[in-house]
Amino acid sequence: MMRYGFLIAQHGLGGGVQLARKPEEIYLGELLYLGEMKPKIVDCEDGIGGACRIAQASRLQGFSAQAQRAFLEVMNSHTLDEVISKPKLASLFDPSASK
């Protein structure tokens, strides 16, 4: 998470980990596929023992690509702030938050 700019770590006494950006600036879709350039729901390229035997005739690859786009569209419309906005959950990430 630090490598991708989501967290900042401070070493030493009083150190710790904190978000590098405000939670309302971090979209959930960003967090899902950290480091993956081409994430896959169904791996139609590398089946058992090599290439998938039914890939040429199957429509599954197209359906999974469509599902993935829809999923990412929804996840990219919501922020981390929406997930942690409940006071009790927010206190886990920020001890100074109201309980």
N, C-alpha and C positions, 0 to 999 in steps of 0.2 A: 504494500500500500504506500510505503514511503517512495519507492522507485517511481510510482506513477503520480506522485504529487498530491496524494490524499491525506497523508499523515506527516507530522514533523516529530522527530524524536530528539529529546534533550537528555544528554548523558549526565551522570554525576548526581550529587545530593540535590534533591528536589526536582530531579529530572522526571521524564515520563514521555508519554505520547499524547499528541493532540491533533485535531483536524487541522489541515493546512488551509482549508477554505471553509467558509460558512456552510452549515448543513443545507441551507436553502439554495446554495450554488452547486451542489453535487447531485446530479441526476442518477437515479438508480441504474439506468442502462449503462452508465460509465463504469459502475462497479462490477457488473456481471461478467464481463469478458476481459478482465485485466490481462494485458499482454497477448491476447489471442487476436490475431489479425483476421482470421476467418473462422469464427466459432461455428460449430455444427450441432444441430439437434440430432440428425441421423447421418451417419457417416457412410455415404453411398460410394465413396471413392476407394476406400480400403476395406474390403470385406475380409472374411477369414481366408487366409492363404493368398491374398492378393486382391485384385479388383473385384468389385461386386458383380456377380454373374447375371443379375437381373436389371442392373442399372439402365441398360439401353432400352428395355421394354417397360420399366416401371415408371409410374408417375409420382411415386413417393417422394423423390428428391424435390420436385417442384412444389408439392404440398408442404413439405417440411420447410422449404425456403419461405413460402408464403406465411406459414405459422410463425416462423422466427421473426420475420419483419413485423408482424402484428404484435408479437410479444414485446419486441424491443421498442416499438412505437409507444406502447402503454408504459413500459418501464421508464422510457425517456421523458414521459410527461409528468413524472412524480419525482420528488426530491427526497434526500435523506431526512430533511427536516420533517416531512410528513410522516416518516416512519418513527422518528424519535420525539415527536411533539407532545406525547403524553408525559406529564410531569414525572411520573414514577420512572419511566424508561429514560427520559432525558437525564435524570440524576445519575444513571449508570455511566453516562458519557461526560457529564459535567457535574462534579460534586457540589458546585456552588448553585446549581439550579434548584428552584423551589421544589419541595416534595409534596 
